[in-house]
Amino acid sequence: MSYGTLREADGVEISVLADNYTDILMMQGTERVHRLMVPPPLAPLAEHGLSCLVTVRSGSEKHCILMDAGVTPACLLHNARLLQADLTAIEGIILSHGHFDHFGGLTHILKRLKRNVPVTLHPDAFLDRRMNIPMIGRPVGIPRLDEGALTGAGAVLGKSSDPVLLAADLMLATGEIGRTTPFEKGFPWAEANIGGMWTVDPFHDDQGLVIRLRNKGLVVLSGCAHAGIINTVQHARKITKTDKVYAVMGGFHLTGPLFDPVIPPTVAAMKEIRPDLVIPMHCTGWKAITMFAREMPEQFVLNTVGTTYTL
């Protein structure tokens, strides 16, 4: 596997355009955490989705990548306006995986940019997928990513299962993530049509985004971490040959009763990694979020839509 070397960045700014939680009264911030304050009745909108605008700096260089695009264009654009986020600065887009709560606003954003935009994703992001939840009693289809709609809107697709350097080599898409932990076993209720047969979705397309900050370590941003958030971090360490992890953030997919047994070993493993910041978002779930808050109080940050992290 040859993909070049991830350059060190001087800093990164990550603005949350879509997430599951909003709180207009959470005004307390820090040097690294900037809460959005807007006059009533304005407020950032939450939805079951994720989108982050990631701007990385190195010297006089500045590069901007959009990671995921939430569920609805209306939510994404509303929050971007409140943040005064410059979407025209987007140089490329990375899709964490092919689920609707991450690609819902993608075609709309591409059309607004009115130019060809590189979109990095795994080939399996286009699989036909469904949910097979025992309590429902039958499979339920979910929206499928439309390759023709993307290219028609200006996407220049970069399909890869390997790591891909982005933003002048200052960001790295992890590509397919190795599965090494004994407790992160995937999502058995999720199914994919592979080779004409429905099977438990292996989520080979699940990937994260990595930035290496000078004198700090890795920032690892996940979409849903269907591969497991610990697997994701360990994979990022391996492919960058960097042990120190500065921040782990994004969806950890630990919500719901199916993942209750996975929460304690995940939190224990994260404590061993010892990141400076742990910022669970989106599909992490209340039980896991509260355990991270209790077990890692100095590292934990409660995310809200509209928060910008300056690292």
N, C-alpha and C positions, 0 to 999 in steps of 0.2 A: 504494500500500500504506500503510494507516494503522492503527497499532496502539498509539499512545501512546509514552511515553518511559520507558525503563528507568531506575529510580531508582538512585542510588548506595547501596551497602550498607556498613555499618561492618565487617562480618565475615561469614564463612561457615564452617560446620562440615560436612564431608563424611565420612560413615562408610560404609565398604565392607562391605556385607552379603553380597555374592556376587561371586566372582571365581575365576580359574583356579588361583591359587597360594596356598598356605598355608605358613607357617614359624613354628612356635611359639617358636623360639629367636632370632628376629630382634627383640631387645629394645631395641636402640639406637634412640632417637628424637631428635627435636629439638623446638624450641618450636612448630614447625608440624606435625610428624609424630608421632603418638602411636600406638605399637604396643600391641596387645592382649596382656596378660599374664594367663594363667589357670593355676591349679594343675593338674598332671597328675591324671587322664588326660583332662581337658577340653582341647579344641582346636577352633579354628574349622575348618569344612569348606569345601573347595574344590570347584568344579564348573565345567564349561564354560558360564559364564553371567556376567551382570553385574547388580548392583543397588546403588544408592547412596542413602542417606538424607541429604538436603541441608537444612540448617537455616541460614537467613540472618537476620542481625540488622541493625537500623537503629534507633539510639536505644533506646527501650524496647520496640520491636516485635521479634517473633520469629515466623518462619513456616517451616513444614516441608513439604517436597515429597519424594515417593519417585520416583526415576528408575529405571525398569525393575524387574523382579522375578525375575531369575534363571531357572533351569530348574525347580527343585523347591521346593515350599513347605517341606519338612523342612529343607533346607539354609539357606534364608533365615531361618526362624524360630529355628533353632538358633543361628546367628551373631548374630541380633538379641538373643537372651537373654544370650549371653556378653557382648555389648557393653552390655547393660542399655539398649538403645535403646527409646525410647517410641514404638511404632508408632501408638498412639492419637493422637499429635500430628500425624499426617499430614493435611494440609489438601487435598492434591491429588496426582495422579500424572501423570507424563509418560512416555510410551512412546517410546523412540528409534526403533523400527521394528518391523515385524511378524514377527520371528523368534522361535522358541520359547525360545531361550536368554535372552530378555529379557522374555517375557510368561508364562513357565511358572508362576510363583507368584502371578500377578496376581489371578485369581479368588479364590484362597484368602485373600489379604490383604484383599480387598474384603469377603468374608464375615465375617472376623474383626472388621472395623471396625464392622459392623452399622449402617451409615448410608450415605446417598448421598454419593459422593465424585466430584469432577470428575476426569475422565481426559482428558488432552490427547494427541491423536495425529493422524497424517495419515490421510485416508480410505483410502489404499492399504495401510495396515497390515493390512487384512482380506483382501488378495489371497490366492488359492490359490498355493502356492509349492512348488518342488521343487529338488533338486540334480541336475545332470547332469555327473557327474565322469567324464572319459574312461577312467580306470583301472577304474571299476566297469562301464562298458559299457552302462548303462541308467539312465534317470532314477529317482531315489528321492524319494518324497514326504516332506514334513516337516510337523509339526503346524501347523494353521491357527488363527489367532486367531478365537475364537467370539464374535461380537457379542452374541448372545442371552444367552450365559453371563455376559458382563460386565455387561450391563444388569440381568440377573436377580440379580446379586450386589450391585448398588447403584451401579454406575458411571453417572455422568452424562457421556456422551461429548461431548467438544468436538473435532469433526473439523475440521481446518484445514490447508491447505497454506501458509498465511502465518504469520509470527511471531505468537506469542501471549504476552502478559504474564501472569505468574503471581505468586502470593505477594505481593499488594498492590503489584504492579509492581516487585518487587525481584529477580525472575528472569524470564528470557525464553526460551521455546522458539523455536528458530531457524526452524521451518517448513522448507519445501523449500529445499535448499542449492544455490546456483549452482555449476556445474562450470567452473572456469577453468584449472586447471593442466594441462599437457600429459601428465603422467605418471600421474595418478590416473584410471584408465579403468574403474573398477568391478570387478565380480566375474563374469566370463563363464561360470562354472560354475553360477551361481545363475539360476534361471528363474522366471518368474511367468506366470500365466494372465491375460492382459489382453484383454478383449473376446472371450473364447472361444478365444484362440490362445496357445500357449506361446511365450514369447520370452525373450531375455536380460533379467533383471530390472533395470530402470533405477533401482530403489531411490529413487523420488521421496519415499517416506515417511521416509527417513533424516533424522534431525534431532538437534540437540544442545541443551544447556541452558547459558545464559550468565548470569553474575552480574558486575556492575560494582562493584569494590571501591574505596572512596574512597582516593585518593592512591596506588593500586597498579595498577589496570587491570582487564582482563577475566579472569575464570575461565571457561574453556571446557571443558565436560564432554561427552564423546561416548559413544555406546553401542557402536557398531561402526565408525562413520565409513565406511560403504560409499560415501559421496559423496567420501571422501578427507579425511584429517585436516587437510591444509593448506587444502583448499577450505572445510572447516568453520570453521577459524579466520578465514580471510579473509572468509567470509560474516558471521561474528559481528562482525568489525570494521566491515564495511560497514553492517549494519543498526543497529548501536549508535552509529555515527559516533565510534568510539573506536579509536585506533591501538595504544595500549599493551596488551600481553597479559601478564598476571601468571602464569597457570598454564594448562597444557593437560594434560588428564587423561582417561582412559577408554580404550576399545578403539580401536585404530588400524587394525585388520584388515590386517596385513602378514605374517601367518603363512602358511607353506606355499610350495612352489616357485613357484607362479604369481605370487607377489608379491615374490620375491627382487629382480627388477630395479627395483622401486618403492622399495625401502628407501633406497638412497643418495640419490636426489633428495629424498625426503621428509625425511630427516635434515638435508640441506643447506638445504632451505627452512625447516625449523624453526629452525635456527641463525640464519638471517636475521631471523626473527620475534623472536628473543631473549626468550623468556619467562623469568621467574625460576624457574619449576618446570616440569619435564616428567615426567609420571607415567603411563607406558604401562600398560595393564591388559588383561585378557581376551584378545582375539584378536590382540594386537599381535605375538606370536610371539617366540621366543628370539633369532633372528638380529637382528630389529629392536631388541629391548630391549637387547641387548649393544652394538649400534652407537650407540644413544642414550647408553648409559652411557659408552662410550669417547669419543664426540665431544662430549658435553655433560655432563662429570662434575660440574660445580658445580650444574647445574640438575636432573639426573636423580635420581629417587627410585624405588627398587624397591618396588612395591606388594605387599601381602599382604592376604588376607582379614582383616577385623577392624581394619584400620588406620583411624584417624580423622585427617583433615587439618583443622587450625584455621588459617584464612587471613584 
